[in-house]
């Protein structure tokens, strides 16, 4: 996506192992992981992308993706992008 669609780092030549070791610039947060713990954000992503219609990927009532080999995430291809953590959300913070 970064090289083909965006033209970002066009001369970058990484191996699969480099990608797994996150040696690229930018971040890829994904719903359900520490940097983006709320799975319900997938609903908005699915609606915006029309994922069911375009890719035949469905969400279950528990936000699991079908087929099970499907993945979702956000791509931020900015070399200044950083992951960060926030504290645990307590009941008094939930409306």
Secondary structure, 3 states (H helix, E strand, C coil): CCCCCCCCCCCCCCCHHHHHCCCCCCECCCCCECCECCCCHHHHHHHHHCHHHHHCCEECCCCCEECCCCCCCCCECCCCCCCCCCCCCCHHHCC
